[in-house]
Amino acid sequence: MTTATESRQPVPGGEEKPIHILWINAGLSCDGDSVALTAATQPSIEEIVLGALPGLPKVAVHWPLIDFECGPDKGADTFIEWWYKADRGELDPFVLVIEGSIPNEALKKEGYWSGFGNDPETGQPRTTSEWLDRLAPKALAVMAAGTCATYGGIHAMEGNATGAMGVPDYLGWDWKSSAGIPIICVPGCPILPDNFSETLLYLLYQAAGQAPMIPLDEHLRPTWLFGATVHENCDRAGYYEQGQFAEEYGSPQCLVKIGCWGPVVKCNVPKRGWINGIGGCPNVGGICIGCTMPGFPDKFMPFMDEPPGAHLSSTVIRAYGSVIRRLRTYTEKTTDTEPKWRTKGRKLLTGYRAPW
């Protein structure tokens, strides 16, 4: 087994080999994660592509959204040739990024659900799952971008026709790359831009030998990003503690009673914001519907209904909160004034005595 650092040995002549990033957005998806990533600022995708950050290894990004190579198969600037090279073992090291859920092609004997380019030998479409089968064993690491790729998302709802699943369900939750790196899941519908760019940055620094093994939770999410709930990071959490709940949209109070799942959902969007620190679902009045969770969407539907348990917890907290509000109102009145020895005017009431 090769390590991440070993895979970056310089090529003859002293020039360091770049780490290629192969992004497949040919799973079942809306490309929303690709679009979201263009808004990343910490770091931005431009900083990663241009190597503008200290210690960052040389990177070559092959991403349908920005790649200038867009010619036809076997053309002068064929985009998919990079995937063929990786399949032939000519592109080492590379990180494989999957966007979109993986359909079960065994359910579609007369055709296929999703594909990416053609098989050079047969000229027939090559399915997304076949690309995973071919490239995952050769990759330095595999990243799943967005909830569809991580856990199946909308396409994997109960009763779906495609048998859609996330990358860990397809490859196996215990799967590891040739460098010993587990599947890295960055969920979100779509991803929070900086969450993905920061995770990719960490992985690149790990590949450069400048960071330890990326810490992941039991659902393969980066622990430093998904270790706390929406509620713990939310600006509205104080209202919950005081038993003040919004009854309609537009209220600044806690949104639990109109459908917010924030108290149980692992996500950092209220703290981090959406773009450049601005936005985030509860921050702008939207409820959390649990899109970063493995059970999304089935376990969080119907949306905009009071979550199970919220009625009991909010009833209890209302009684507790009313007492807390009264006590705080009293304390506020006693502390929101000047001390008794200070008055408006020039008179000194502090007991000071001049020594002369």
C-alpha positions as CSV (number, residue, x, y, z in Angstrom):
1,M,0.0,0.0,0.0
2,T,1.4,3.4,-0.9
3,T,1.0,6.4,1.4
4,A,-0.3,9.8,0.4
5,T,3.2,11.2,0.7
6,E,4.9,8.4,-1.3
7,S,2.5,9.0,-4.2
8,R,3.9,12.5,-4.7
9,Q,7.5,11.6,-5.5
10,P,9.1,13.9,-8.1
11,V,9.3,12.8,-11.6
12,P,12.8,12.4,-13.3
13,G,14.3,15.8,-13.8
14,G,13.2,17.1,-10.4
15,E,9.7,18.4,-11.3
16,E,7.0,17.5,-8.8
17,K,4.1,15.5,-10.2
18,P,0.8,17.3,-9.8
19,I,-2.1,15.9,-7.9
20,H,-4.9,15.5,-10.4
21,I,-8.5,16.1,-9.3
22,L,-11.0,14.2,-11.5
23,W,-14.5,15.4,-10.9
24,I,-17.4,13.3,-12.2
25,N,-20.7,15.0,-12.1
26,A,-22.4,12.2,-14.0
27,G,-24.2,10.6,-11.1
28,L,-27.9,11.4,-10.5
29,S,-27.7,15.0,-9.5
30,C,-28.6,18.6,-10.5
31,D,-25.0,19.8,-10.6
32,G,-25.9,22.1,-7.7
33,D,-22.7,21.1,-5.8
34,S,-20.5,22.2,-8.7
35,V,-22.3,25.5,-8.9
36,A,-22.1,26.0,-5.1
37,L,-18.4,25.4,-5.1
38,T,-17.8,28.4,-7.4
39,A,-18.9,30.6,-4.5
40,A,-16.3,29.2,-2.1
41,T,-14.0,31.8,-0.4
42,Q,-12.1,30.0,2.4
43,P,-10.4,28.9,0.3
44,S,-11.7,29.7,-3.2
45,I,-11.5,27.2,-6.0
46,E,-9.2,29.7,-7.8
47,E,-6.7,29.6,-4.9
48,I,-6.6,25.8,-5.0
49,V,-6.3,25.7,-8.8
50,L,-3.6,28.4,-9.0
51,G,-1.6,27.1,-6.0
52,A,-1.9,30.4,-4.2
53,L,-1.8,28.9,-0.7
54,P,1.5,28.2,1.1
55,G,2.7,24.6,1.0
56,L,-0.1,23.5,-1.3
57,P,1.1,20.8,-3.7
58,K,0.8,21.4,-7.5
59,V,-2.8,20.6,-8.5
60,A,-4.4,19.9,-11.9
61,V,-8.2,20.2,-11.8
62,H,-10.4,18.4,-14.3
63,W,-13.9,19.6,-13.6
64,P,-16.6,19.9,-16.2
65,L,-17.7,23.3,-14.8
66,I,-14.4,25.1,-15.5
67,D,-12.2,23.0,-17.7
68,F,-11.3,24.6,-21.0
69,E,-10.8,21.2,-22.6
70,C,-14.2,20.5,-24.0
71,G,-13.6,18.9,-27.4
72,P,-15.2,15.6,-28.6
73,D,-13.9,12.2,-27.9
74,K,-10.5,11.7,-29.7
75,G,-10.5,15.4,-30.6
76,A,-7.6,17.8,-30.1
77,D,-8.7,18.8,-26.6
78,T,-10.8,15.9,-25.5
79,F,-11.9,16.5,-21.9
80,I,-12.5,12.8,-21.0
81,E,-9.0,11.7,-22.0
82,W,-7.9,12.4,-18.4
83,W,-10.3,9.7,-17.2
84,Y,-9.0,7.3,-19.8
85,K,-5.4,8.0,-18.6
86,A,-6.4,7.4,-15.0
87,D,-8.1,4.1,-16.1
88,R,-4.9,3.1,-17.9
89,G,-2.8,3.8,-14.8
90,E,-1.1,6.9,-16.4
91,L,-2.4,9.5,-14.0
92,D,-0.9,9.0,-10.5
93,P,-1.7,10.5,-8.1
94,F,-5.3,11.6,-8.5
95,V,-8.3,12.4,-6.3
96,L,-11.6,11.2,-7.6
97,V,-14.6,13.4,-6.7
98,I,-18.1,12.1,-7.3
99,E,-21.1,14.4,-7.6
100,G,-24.6,12.7,-7.7
101,S,-25.9,9.4,-6.4
102,I,-25.0,6.1,-7.9
103,P,-27.8,4.2,-9.5
104,N,-28.1,0.4,-9.5
105,E,-27.5,-0.5,-13.1
106,A,-28.6,-4.1,-12.5
107,L,-32.2,-2.7,-12.4
108,K,-32.0,-1.5,-16.0
109,K,-31.2,-4.4,-18.3
110,E,-32.4,-2.6,-21.5
111,G,-30.2,0.5,-21.0
112,Y,-28.5,2.5,-18.3
113,W,-29.4,5.2,-15.7
114,S,-26.3,7.4,-15.9
115,G,-23.1,7.5,-17.8
116,F,-20.0,9.5,-18.5
117,G,-18.4,9.3,-21.9
118,N,-18.0,6.1,-24.0
119,D,-15.9,3.0,-23.5
120,P,-13.0,3.4,-25.9
121,E,-13.1,-0.3,-26.8
122,T,-16.8,-0.7,-27.5
123,G,-17.9,2.8,-28.3
124,Q,-20.8,2.3,-26.0
125,P,-21.6,4.6,-23.0
126,R,-19.6,3.8,-19.9
127,T,-21.8,4.0,-16.8
128,T,-21.0,6.1,-13.7
129,S,-20.8,2.9,-11.6
130,E,-18.3,1.4,-14.0
131,W,-16.1,4.5,-13.7
132,L,-16.2,4.0,-9.9
133,D,-15.3,0.4,-10.3
134,R,-12.3,1.2,-12.5
135,L,-11.0,4.4,-10.9
136,A,-11.6,4.0,-7.1
137,P,-9.0,1.3,-6.6
138,K,-6.4,3.5,-8.4
139,A,-7.3,6.8,-6.6
140,L,-5.3,8.5,-3.9
141,A,-8.6,9.3,-2.3
142,V,-12.3,9.3,-3.1
143,M,-14.5,12.3,-2.2
144,A,-18.3,12.4,-2.3
145,A,-19.6,16.0,-2.9
146,G,-23.1,16.7,-1.8
147,T,-25.8,14.6,-0.1
148,C,-26.7,12.7,-3.3
149,A,-23.2,11.4,-3.6
150,T,-22.7,10.9,0.1
151,Y,-25.9,9.2,1.2
152,G,-28.2,9.0,-1.9
153,G,-30.2,12.1,-1.3
154,I,-33.4,12.9,-3.1
155,H,-32.9,10.2,-5.7
156,A,-32.6,7.5,-3.1
157,M,-36.0,8.2,-1.5
158,E,-38.2,5.2,-0.7
159,G,-39.9,3.8,-3.8
160,N,-37.4,5.3,-6.3
161,A,-37.0,3.4,-9.6
162,T,-33.2,3.7,-9.9
163,G,-32.0,2.0,-6.7
164,A,-29.9,5.1,-6.1
165,M,-27.3,5.1,-3.3
166,G,-24.4,7.1,-2.0
167,V,-20.7,6.3,-2.8
168,P,-20.2,4.6,0.6
169,D,-23.2,2.3,0.0
170,Y,-21.7,1.4,-3.4
171,L,-18.1,0.9,-2.5
172,G,-18.6,-0.1,1.1
173,W,-18.5,2.0,4.3
174,D,-15.2,0.4,5.3
175,W,-13.6,1.0,1.9
176,K,-10.2,2.7,1.8
177,S,-8.0,4.0,-1.0
178,S,-4.6,2.6,-1.9
179,A,-3.2,5.3,0.4
180,G,-5.4,4.1,3.3
181,I,-7.8,7.0,3.2
182,P,-11.5,6.3,3.8
183,I,-14.2,7.8,1.6
184,I,-14.6,11.5,2.5
185,C,-18.2,12.6,2.6
186,V,-19.1,16.3,2.5
187,P,-22.9,16.3,2.5
188,G,-25.3,19.2,1.9
189,C,-28.1,19.8,-0.7
190,P,-26.1,21.5,-2.1
191,I,-22.8,21.5,-0.3
192,L,-21.8,24.5,1.7
193,P,-19.1,25.9,-0.6
194,D,-16.4,26.5,2.0
195,N,-17.0,23.1,3.7
196,F,-16.0,21.3,0.5
197,S,-13.1,23.6,-0.5
198,E,-11.7,23.4,3.0
199,T,-12.0,19.6,3.1
200,L,-10.3,19.4,-0.3
201,L,-7.5,21.7,1.0
202,Y,-7.0,19.5,4.1
203,L,-6.7,16.4,1.9
204,L,-4.2,18.1,-0.4
205,Y,-2.1,19.1,2.6
206,Q,-2.3,15.6,3.9
207,A,-1.1,14.4,0.5
208,A,1.8,16.8,0.9
209,G,2.7,15.3,4.3
210,Q,1.7,18.4,6.1
211,A,-1.4,17.2,7.9
212,P,-2.4,13.9,9.7
213,M,-5.1,11.5,8.5
214,I,-8.3,13.5,7.9
215,P,-10.6,13.1,11.0
216,L,-14.0,11.7,10.0
217,D,-17.1,10.8,12.0
218,E,-19.0,7.5,11.8
219,H,-20.8,8.8,8.7
220,L,-17.5,9.8,7.1
221,R,-18.0,13.5,7.5
222,P,-15.1,15.8,8.5
223,T,-15.5,16.0,12.3
224,W,-14.4,19.7,12.6
225,L,-17.2,20.7,10.2
226,F,-20.0,18.4,11.3
227,G,-19.3,17.9,15.0
228,A,-22.0,20.3,16.3
229,T,-25.7,20.7,15.5
230,V,-27.4,23.5,13.7
231,H,-29.1,24.4,17.0
232,E,-25.8,24.7,18.9
233,N,-24.5,27.2,16.3
234,C,-27.7,29.0,15.7
235,D,-28.3,32.7,16.5
236,R,-31.9,31.8,17.5
237,A,-30.9,29.2,20.1
238,G,-31.3,31.8,22.9
239,Y,-35.0,32.1,22.0
240,Y,-35.4,28.3,22.3
241,E,-33.9,28.4,25.8
242,Q,-36.4,31.2,26.8
243,G,-39.3,29.3,25.3
244,Q,-40.0,31.8,22.5
245,F,-41.1,30.1,19.3
246,A,-42.0,31.6,15.9
247,E,-45.5,30.9,14.8
248,E,-45.0,32.1,11.3
249,Y,-42.1,32.9,8.9
250,G,-40.5,36.3,9.4
251,S,-40.2,36.1,13.2
252,P,-36.7,36.3,14.7
253,Q,-37.6,33.6,17.3
254,C,-36.8,29.9,17.3
255,L,-38.2,28.0,14.2
256,V,-38.7,24.6,15.8
257,K,-42.5,24.8,15.9
258,I,-42.7,25.6,12.2
259,G,-40.6,22.6,11.1
260,C,-36.9,23.3,11.9
261,W,-34.9,20.1,12.6
262,G,-31.9,22.2,13.8
263,P,-31.6,20.6,17.3
264,V,-30.7,17.2,15.9
265,V,-29.0,18.0,12.6
266,K,-25.2,18.0,12.2
267,C,-24.3,21.1,10.2
268,N,-22.3,24.3,10.7
269,V,-24.2,26.6,8.3
270,P,-25.5,29.0,10.9
271,K,-22.0,29.6,12.2
272,R,-20.2,29.7,8.9
273,G,-22.8,31.3,6.7
274,W,-23.3,30.4,3.1
275,I,-21.1,32.7,1.0
276,N,-18.3,34.6,2.5
277,G,-19.8,34.3,6.0
278,I,-23.2,35.6,4.9
279,G,-26.5,33.6,4.9
280,G,-27.3,30.1,6.2
281,C,-30.8,28.6,6.4
282,P,-31.9,29.7,9.9
283,N,-29.8,32.9,9.7
284,V,-32.1,34.2,6.9
285,G,-35.4,32.7,8.3
286,G,-35.4,29.3,6.7
287,I,-36.0,26.1,8.6
288,C,-33.4,23.3,8.7
289,I,-34.7,20.2,6.8
290,G,-31.7,17.9,7.6
291,C,-30.0,17.9,4.2
292,T,-26.6,16.9,5.7
293,M,-27.9,13.8,7.4
294,P,-27.8,10.2,6.1
295,G,-31.6,9.9,6.6
296,F,-32.4,12.8,4.3
297,P,-35.0,13.3,2.9
298,D,-37.2,10.4,4.1
299,K,-36.7,10.8,7.9
300,F,-37.3,14.6,7.7
301,M,-40.5,14.6,5.8
302,P,-43.0,16.2,5.6
303,F,-41.1,19.4,5.6
304,M,-42.5,22.4,7.4
305,D,-44.3,20.3,9.9
306,E,-43.3,20.3,13.6
307,P,-40.7,17.6,14.1
308,P,-41.6,14.6,16.3
309,G,-40.7,15.4,19.9
310,A,-40.7,19.1,19.2
311,H,-44.2,19.5,20.7
312,L,-43.1,17.9,24.0
313,S,-39.8,19.6,24.2
314,S,-41.2,23.0,23.3
315,T,-44.0,22.6,25.8
316,V,-41.6,21.8,28.6
317,I,-39.2,24.6,27.6
318,R,-42.0,27.1,27.5
319,A,-42.6,26.6,31.2
320,Y,-38.9,26.7,32.0
321,G,-38.3,29.6,29.6
322,S,-41.1,31.8,31.1
323,V,-39.4,31.6,34.5
324,I,-36.0,32.3,33.0
325,R,-37.4,35.4,31.1
326,R,-38.9,36.8,34.3
327,L,-35.6,36.4,36.2
328,R,-33.6,37.9,33.3
329,T,-36.0,40.8,33.0
330,Y,-35.5,41.6,36.7
331,T,-31.7,41.2,36.4
332,E,-31.7,43.4,33.3
333,K,-33.5,46.2,35.1
334,T,-31.1,46.1,37.9
335,T,-28.0,46.0,35.8
336,D,-29.0,48.3,33.0
337,T,-28.4,51.4,35.3
338,E,-25.5,53.2,36.7
339,P,-24.2,52.3,40.2
340,K,-26.0,54.2,43.0
341,W,-22.9,56.3,43.7
342,R,-22.9,57.8,40.3
343,T,-25.5,60.4,39.2
344,K,-26.0,62.6,36.2
345,G,-24.0,65.7,37.0
346,R,-20.8,66.8,38.6
347,K,-21.5,65.8,42.1
348,L,-19.2,63.0,43.5
349,L,-20.9,60.4,45.7
350,T,-18.1,57.8,45.8
351,G,-16.8,58.7,49.2
352,Y,-13.5,60.0,47.9
353,R,-11.6,62.3,50.2
354,A,-8.9,64.5,48.9
355,P,-5.5,64.0,50.8
356,W,-4.7,67.7,50.8
